[in-house]
Amino acid sequence: MKYMLLIYTADRPAPEARAAAMPAWIAYTEELQRRKAYVAAAPLAEPSSATTVRAHSGKRTVTDGPFAEKKEWLGGYYLIEAESLDQAIEAAAMCPAAKYGSIEVRPIDEM
């Protein structure tokens, strides 16, 4: 089963902090690949770069910025393959951001 690991943090780290953390992220990705769990991953730009689109009642509305103000923001994701929710939770707990943010584990609804 596929799971999305949604990575939330309080703010975007400074470039120096991001560079210093990169070896941990590379090791995490390599470990997921070694376990044959890695499907995809990507960091996201800051929420201020977001555009929200609605098409209610046939009328399209485009708004700059994220949908809602939040204390934490979605900084990136991993899409993984796991045999169970417990295995996905284990993968989330290994994520470097779990030490300073939160990881939402959500199953992919195969349609």
Number of C-alpha atoms within 10 A of each C-alpha: 14 20 24 21 23 19 24 21 18 14 14 16 11 9 9 8 10 12 10 11 14 12 11 13 15 12 13 17 18 14 15 19 13 10 12 12 23 19 14 12 15 10 11 14 12 15 19 9 10 14 12 12 13 11 9 8 6 7 8 9 10 11 11 12 14 16 12 9 9 10 9 14 21 21 20 17 19 24 20 23 22 20 11 13 15 10 14 22 18 12 22 22 14 13 22 19 18 15 10 10 16 21 25 16 19 15 18 13 8 6 3
